[in-house]
Amino acid sequence: MSERSTMNLTTIQVLLVEDSLVDAELVRAHLGTQRLPVFVIEAVGAVAEAATRLHTAPPHVVLLDLNLPDSQCLDTLYAVKAN
């Protein structure tokens, strides 16, 4: 059975890839209002940081800003998907 199919639905690990601190805080505030599931959010501000994080501890979900300092548009998605 894959790790994803045995995911604990009460806690979801989220990697938020967002360079705007204001937008990242809005996402945190919105997801923080949920009782269940509980979202454990780790935020990074660039694709390079996301790639490192994806290799060390893959999250259940990636929320991805497509316009980052080190990547733009669909290249951002392709870069994260490659990791």
PAMARGU-307200 format. One line per 5 residues: number of its first residue (from 1); their letters; for each residue x, y, z of C-alpha. Coordinates in nm, 4 decimals, decimal comma. Layout:
# PAMARGU-307200
NUM) a) X/Y/Z | ...
# end
This chain:
# PAMARGU-307200
1) msers) 0,0000/0,0000/0,0000 | 0,1408/0,3432/-0,0905 | 0,2178/0,6095/0,1682 | -0,0451/0,8385/0,0146 | -0,3222/0,5805/0,0479
6) tmnlt) -0,2447/0,5345/0,4179 | -0,2308/0,9113/0,4886 | -0,3629/1,0117/0,8294 | -0,6563/1,2313/0,7314 | -0,6487/1,4225/1,0573
11) tiqvl) -0,3091/1,5805/0,9792 | -0,2012/1,6968/0,6350 | 0,1550/1,8110/0,5670 | 0,1548/2,1137/0,3332 | 0,4487/2,2700/0,1528
16) lveds) 0,3559/2,6289/0,0702 | 0,5818/2,7733/-0,2001 | 0,5104/3,1466/-0,1851 | 0,7466/3,4452/-0,1923 | 0,4928/3,6954/-0,0587
21) lvdae) 0,4863/3,6952/0,3211 | 0,1405/3,8534/0,3190 | -0,0029/3,5856/0,0893 | 0,1650/3,3094/0,2915 | 0,0090/3,4450/0,6103
26) lvrah) -0,3348/3,4583/0,4438 | -0,3065/3,0912/0,3496 | -0,1894/3,0025/0,7021 | -0,4761/3,1995/0,8569 | -0,7369/3,0385/0,6346
31) lgtqr) -0,6126/2,6816/0,6779 | -0,5626/2,7419/1,0493 | -0,9365/2,7859/1,0975 | -1,0002/2,4199/1,0146 | -1,0592/2,1811/1,3032
36) lpvfv) -1,0046/1,8648/1,1004 | -0,7967/1,8023/0,9150 | -0,5130/1,9905/1,0802 | -0,2812/2,1462/0,8247 | 0,0866/2,1516/0,9175
41) ieavg) 0,2314/2,4160/0,6883 | 0,5946/2,4702/0,5986 | 0,6519/2,7763/0,3821 | 0,9422/2,8395/0,1465 | 0,9930/3,1333/-0,0886
46) avaea) 1,1633/2,9846/-0,3931 | 1,1684/2,6770/-0,6174 | 1,5216/2,5913/-0,5050 | 1,4054/2,5773/-0,1432 | 1,1033/2,3698/-0,2429
51) atrlh) 1,3250/2,1203/-0,4275 | 1,5396/2,0732/-0,1172 | 1,2322/2,0257/0,1019 | 1,0713/1,7812/-0,1413 | 1,3800/1,5597/-0,1300
56) tapph) 1,4107/1,5583/0,2494 | 1,0478/1,5115/0,3571 | 0,7804/1,5031/0,0859 | 0,4532/1,6676/0,1955 | 0,1041/1,5421/0,1225
61) vvlld) 0,0189/1,8641/-0,0653 | 0,2114/2,1419/-0,2395 | 0,0513/2,4854/-0,2735 | 0,2513/2,6620/-0,5419 | 0,2812/3,0249/-0,6461
66) lnlpd) 0,3671/3,0184/-1,0171 | 0,5598/3,3485/-1,0105 | 0,8615/3,3183/-0,7843 | 1,1986/3,4940/-0,7765 | 1,3764/3,1938/-0,9305
71) sqcld) 1,1029/3,0660/-1,1650 | 0,8045/3,1936/-1,3642 | 0,4748/3,0504/-1,4933 | 0,4590/2,6839/-1,5903 | 0,8369/2,6463/-1,5535
76) tlyav) 0,7687/2,6707/-1,1801 | 0,5259/2,3792/-1,1915 | 0,7606/2,1696/-1,4053 | 1,0522/2,2376/-1,1701 | 0,8564/2,1308/-0,8638
81) kan) 0,7053/1,8296/-1,0390 | 1,0554/1,7122/-1,1387 | 1,1425/1,6877/-0,7710
# end
